[in-house]
Amino acid sequence: MNVLVTGGAGYIGSHAALRLLETGHAVTIVDDLSRGRRAAVDRLEPLGDLAFVETDIGARERVAGVFRDRRIDLVMHFGALAYVGESVEQPLRYYRSNAAGTLAVLEAMEDAGVTRIVFSSTCATYGAPSSEDIPITEDCPPQPINPYGRSKLMAERMVTDLADRKRAGGGDFAATILRYFNVTGCDPAGRLGEDHRPETHLVPICLEAALGGRPNVSIFGTDYATPDGTCIRDYVHVDDLIDAHLASMEALAPGDVRTYNVGTGRGHSVREVVDACRRVTGVDFDVTEAPRRPGDPPVLYADPSRIGRDLGWTARRTDLDTTIADAWRWKREHPNGYE
Ligand code: UFG
């Protein structure tokens, strides 16, 4: 299949491109490199039929040319901004990238007659579910509490509204929306890793502290209504997440729109993650207690049973230390990321 991967130079998109190439698909990465890394694409180039186009997804003529020239069959749309805190500071930037960006992808698909999409969404669409909604099923009402979650929910609605319209008109549009929980780890073979600038995610921040690149790790909020007072998240290995994409892609059926949670089904507190990072790295890095970070919901972990039932997907790496160990191996070998 000829797959267009938006955001394919980014952390998750590059891992998807890697797997698609390894399984014999032709991949076209579209990325404006605002957050993605050209060096990640360079590592993918020897692995198969890969084209890279550096452009904003909103460049309609250019993107139309890409769809035509590469005879695209299916889109995996990863390209997005994904920092909760930043979205609170710069909401319009998030609506442009995540909502308007998805609009541009869907318009480009319509122009090109492409009818299949796997869309990267997020558990941030759920907001701060009440305790009876934990673990979170896909039926939990979406009530995002930050612009990031709202911009992704808007994008989801565009996908489902378009799918409804196509279905009503007898068209064969097919979409799967994957709501990721906290994606962690990296390619177990160490070819790709996580290299965000700026880095805000808990696991890489702990690993940077273990390497001495940061004086300490701040725990944002120790007064949440959780057993140890810190936020609880569901840390899913990126390789498992990519399994879910491949399974979704293969299952896309004309007229179908599906939404799945992709998580392990287990929650870990910030303190538990810090302890796991200390265990895996063998470094007892310093921790300080800091105020809550705006936009953070207290508890988010998945009930992933729907994707298990429908697609047979389940997270294979449910041991946090194993997931962190993959991230640590890459970080140790690439203390400055891809540079
Ligand atoms: N945290 C700290 N200190 C840090 C960094 C993070 O205490 O230095 C805490 C956060 O406050 C949060 C937890 O660790 O409670 C996880 O934070 P991350 O930034 O690693 O991840 P988020 O949960 O904020 O965000 C992730 C993804 C988003 C996704 C979101 C859903 O990055 O794309 O989960 O909430 F939408």
Boltz pocket constraint, residues with backbone or C-beta under 6 A from the ligand:
constraints:
  - pocket:
      binder: B
      contacts: [[A, 82], [A, 83], [A, 84], [A, 122], [A, 123], [A, 124], [A, 180], [A, 181], [A, 182], [A, 183], [A, 200], [A, 201], [A, 202], [A, 203], [A, 205], [A, 217], [A, 218], [A, 219], [A, 220], [A, 221], [A, 231], [A, 232], [A, 233], [A, 270], [A, 293], [A, 296], [A, 297], [A, 300]]
      max_distance: 6.0
